[in-house]
Amino acid sequence: MTTTCLIIDDDAGARSILRSLIKLDPRLELVGEEDGSTKGAMHITKSKPELIFLDLQMPGLDGYEMLEVLEYMPRIIIYSTERDYKSELFLDKISAYLYKPVKDFNTFKEAVDKALKIN
């Protein structure tokens, strides 16, 4: 059984890296990508992916603002350049962190394991 996932990041290069890593993990099924938080929130509402890879710093709504408006809450892996103080406000919603750029599959796998609660 696979876990459906969605990438939300305004950086095409970052999305490409994640797409490649997701393809290497047989537990994951990529159901889409969005380049902004507004489109990402609509996609989440419509398709209800089980896991999202979310950039925090995007034009328009940032990742935190998007989290505030979601009614359906999937597991979330933050995919960002740094962790900031706002992260503490969303600890109950954030499953794991990946820091850009992800350099190897093992780092990616550890974050996915944590999000899926696999030890």
C-alpha positions in Angstrom: 0.0 0.0 0.0 1.4 3.4 -1.0 1.1 6.8 0.7 -0.2 9.5 -1.6 1.9 12.7 -1.5 1.9 16.2 -2.9 4.7 18.7 -3.3 4.1 22.4 -2.7 7.1 24.6 -3.5 7.6 27.7 -5.7 11.1 26.5 -6.6 11.0 24.3 -9.7 14.5 22.9 -9.0 13.5 21.9 -5.4 10.3 20.2 -6.8 12.5 18.3 -9.3 14.8 17.0 -6.5 11.8 15.9 -4.4 10.1 14.3 -7.4 13.3 12.2 -8.1 13.5 11.1 -4.4 9.8 10.2 -4.2 10.3 8.0 -7.3 13.0 6.1 -5.4 10.7 5.3 -2.5 8.2 2.6 -3.2 6.0 3.6 -0.3 5.2 6.9 -1.9 2.9 7.8 -4.8 3.2 11.4 -6.1 -0.3 12.7 -6.9 0.7 16.2 -7.9 2.9 19.3 -7.5 1.9 22.9 -6.9 4.0 26.0 -7.2 2.1 28.1 -4.7 0.3 27.8 -1.4 -3.1 28.8 -2.7 -3.1 26.2 -5.4 -1.6 23.8 -2.9 -4.4 24.3 -0.4 -7.0 23.8 -3.2 -5.2 20.6 -4.3 -5.2 19.3 -0.7 -8.9 20.0 -0.3 -9.7 18.2 -3.5 -7.4 15.2 -3.5 -6.7 14.7 0.2 -3.1 13.4 -0.1 -1.8 11.6 3.0 1.5 13.4 3.0 2.7 16.8 1.7 6.2 18.2 1.2 5.7 21.9 2.0 8.0 24.9 1.5 7.5 27.6 4.0 8.6 30.6 2.1 6.5 31.2 -0.9 4.8 34.3 -2.5 1.3 35.0 -1.4 0.3 32.8 1.6 3.4 31.3 3.2 3.4 27.7 4.3 2.3 28.6 7.8 -0.7 30.7 6.6 -1.7 27.8 4.4 -1.7 25.4 7.3 -4.0 27.7 9.2 -6.7 27.6 6.6 -6.7 23.8 5.9 -9.7 21.8 7.1 -8.1 18.5 6.0 -4.7 18.0 7.6 -2.3 15.5 6.0 1.0 14.5 7.4 3.5 17.3 6.7 7.2 17.3 5.9 8.6 20.8 5.8 11.0 21.2 3.0 12.8 24.5 3.6 16.1 26.3 3.9 15.8 26.8 7.6 13.6 26.2 10.6 12.3 29.3 12.1 10.5 30.4 15.3 7.0 29.9 13.8 7.7 26.2 13.5 7.2 25.9 17.2 3.6 27.1 16.8 2.8 24.2 14.4 4.6 21.3 16.1 1.4 19.3 16.3 0.9 19.6 12.5 4.5 19.1 11.3 5.8 15.5 11.1 9.4 16.1 9.9 11.8 18.5 8.4 14.0 18.3 5.3 16.5 21.1 4.7 17.2 22.2 1.2 19.0 20.9 -0.7 18.5 17.3 0.2 21.8 15.6 -0.6 21.0 11.9 -0.3 18.2 9.4 -0.3 18.9 8.3 3.3 18.2 11.8 4.7 15.0 11.9 2.7 14.0 8.4 3.9 14.6 9.3 7.5 12.1 12.2 7.2 9.5 10.0 5.5 10.0 7.3 8.1 9.4 9.9 10.8 6.3 11.3 9.0 4.9 7.8 8.5 6.0 6.9 12.1 8.3 4.1 11.1 11.2 3.3 13.3 
